Amino acid sequence: MFPSLRAPGEFGEALSQTVVAGFAELIAEACHVCGEADDGSRADRFFASVPATSALLALDVEAAYRGDPAAHSELEVVVCYPGIRALFVYRFAHVLDSLSVPLLPRMMCEFAHRETGIDIHPSARIGSAVFIDHGSGVVIGQTAVIGDRCRIYQGVTLGAKSFDRAADGTMRRGYKRHPTLESDVVVYAGATILGGDTVIGKGAVIAGGVFLTHSVPAGHLVTGPRSELRVLSMDATL
């Protein structure tokens, strides 16, 4: 995915074959333990998607470099940024999820969650050139939709407002529970956005610490109530 990280002669046909065989085996094993037949076609389609996934990751790296003045190079972004690591795993897991490969996509995203503190469900839909800055504590739910060129900071939750139940009392599944961010949205640290009907319009900005359960028109800024600050002297004589 990132040729600049190669050592001379490190990557060749033998290693490519090893990677392909390893992923094909993982997909087959996941299907087997879940009682599903595997004819190898899902692995073939997964590998066919790699160039497009690579292109998306390159846009994510570029967005992170352009969006963070602390970044010295795109190489630093690739090697060091947890948001890129989480998106790297998510984008491949999302392909596997869209191919109905069982278990493995969620395992991959939970591995990334442990590594980065960023929890992305593999079924979430994330557009191109997305930047997750810092990232610790970010939660992106199963049915969340994120448009192109969005920026999300640490501690942001794109979650469900409530859980519907079926007539027999069991949890209802398969409906949209998580919000949609249209393109060019910025969500600052600690914001919580809930609900499957909640749509944050193109170019909107959600300030840090906001708790939001309703839609926002395009191009609007959402802020919370101004906190009253008290500055007190620590001098015991006063």
N, C-alpha and C positions, 0 to 999 in steps of 0.2 A: 504493500500500500504506500509506503514512504521510502522510495529508493535512496534518498539521501542518507538513510540510516544504515545502508549496506556497507559491510566491509568488502574489500576487493575479493572476488571469487567466492563470497559467502553464499550467494544465491545462485542456484543453477537448476538444471532440469531435474536432478535427483531430489533436491529439496522440494521443488514444486510437486513432484509426484508423491512425496511423503505427506505433504500438507493435504493434497487432494484425497489420498487414501485414508488419512486420519479422519478428516471431516466426514467422508462417506461412511466410515465405520461408526462414528458417533451418531450420525443420523439413523443408520440401520439399528444400532443398539437402542436408541430412544424409542423408535417404532416398536421394536421387539418387546421391551419391558412394558409398553403400554398396550400390547396386544394388537398392534396394527401391522399389516403387511407392508413390506417395502420392496419395490422393484427397481430401486436405484434412480428413478426418474426425478425424485425431489432433489437428490444430490446433484444431478446434472443441471437442473434449473437453478439451483443455488450457485453453482460455479459459473453458470452463464451470466449471473447478475453481478459478478465481482467487478467488472469494469465500471458499471454504473455506480456501484457503491463506493468504489475508489474515488470517482469524480465528486460525489457528495462529500466525502471526507476531506478532500482537498479544499472544497468551499468552506467547510467548517473551520479548518485550520486557518485559512485566509481571513475569515471573519474574526477569529480570536486574535490574530495578530493585529488586524486593523483596529479592533475594538479595545485593545489594552495597551496603553502607552508604556507599561512596565515590560512588555515583551520585547526582547532584543532581536528575535528572529523567528521564522516559522519553525525552524528546527527545535528551538526551545519550547515552543507551543506543543509540538508533537511529543516531545520527551517528558515534559514536566506538568502539563495542564490536566487536572483531573476531569474537567469538562470534556476535553477531547478524548480521553481514555473511555469515559462513559459513553460518549456518542459513537466511538469506534465499535465498541461491543454491541451497543443498541442497534446500530444500522445493520450489522450482520444478523443479529438475533431477530430483527424485524422481518428480514427476508425469509428466514426459516419459519417464523410465525405465519407469514402470509402464505407459505407453502404447506401449512397445516402440519409441520413437524411437531410432534408432541414433546413436552417436557424440556427439551434442550434449550429452546430460546429463553425460557424463564430461568433456567440454571445459569445461562450466560449472563443475563442481566443482574441476577442476584450476586454473582461473582463480582461484577463491576460495582455493584452497590457496596459490597464489603471493601473493595479496593479504594473507592472514591468518596463514599458517603452520598452518592447521587443515585436515587432510586427511580429508574425509568422502566415502565412496563413495556415488554416487547411489542404489544399490540398498539401502543400509542403511535400517532402519525405525526412525524416531525419533518418539516420542510428543509430547504437547503440554506446554507450559510448561517446556521444557528450557533450562538455563542452562549455557553453556560459558564459564567465567570465565578471563580472560587468554587462554588458548587455545593459545598457541604450542606446537607439537609434538604436539598432539592428533591421534591417528590412529583413525578409526572405519572398520572394514573392511566389505567388501561385504555379508556376511550377518549383521552385528551387529544386535541388536534393543535399543532403549532405550525404557523405559517413560515414563510421564508424570512430570513434576516431578522429574526427575533433575538432579543438578549434577555437572559434570565440570570438573576444573581442568587447568592446563597440564601438558603432558608425558605425558598419559594415553594408553595404547595399548589398544585393543580389537582384538586381532589373532588370527591363526591359530596354533595350537600346532604343527601339522605339515601337510604336504600329501600327501593320498592320491594314488596313481598307478594308472592303468588297467593292464589286463593287458599292453598293448603298451609300457608304461613312460612314456607321456605323462601330463601332469598331469591329474588328475581335476577336473572342473568341475561346478558346479551343486549342491553339497551345502553344508550349514551348517558353516562353519569358524570363525566368530567368536562371541564370547560374547553372552549375553542379560543385560541389566540390567532387573529388574522395576521397578515404579514407586517413586519416592521414594528411590532409591539415590544416595549421594554417593560420588564417587571423587576422592580428593585427589591432589595434584600428583605426577607421576612414577610413578604406579602402572601396572603392566602386567597385563592380564587376557587370558588366551589360551584358545582352544578352543571349538569349536562346541557341546560338551556342557556348558560352564561356564555356570551360571545363578546370578546374584547376586540373592538373594531380596529381596522388597519391604522397603524401609526400611533395608537394610544399609548400613554405612559401611566403605569401604576406605581405609585410611590411606595417606599418601604413601609412595612408594618400594616398596610391596608388589609382589611378583611372584607371580601367582596363576594356577594351572592347574586348579583344581577348584571345584565349586559351593559357595556359602555360603548357609546358611538365612536366612530372613527375619528382620530385626531384629537381626542380629549385627554386631559390629565386628571387623574383621580388621586386625591390626597386624603389623609385622615384628619381627625380633629387636632388642632394645635395643642401640644402638651404645655402645661404651665411648669416652668422650671424655677427652682429655688436655688440660689447660690448663697451658701452660708459660710461664714468665717469659721475656720477650725482653731482659731486662737481662743483658748479657754478664758482669757481675760475679758473678752467681749460678750 
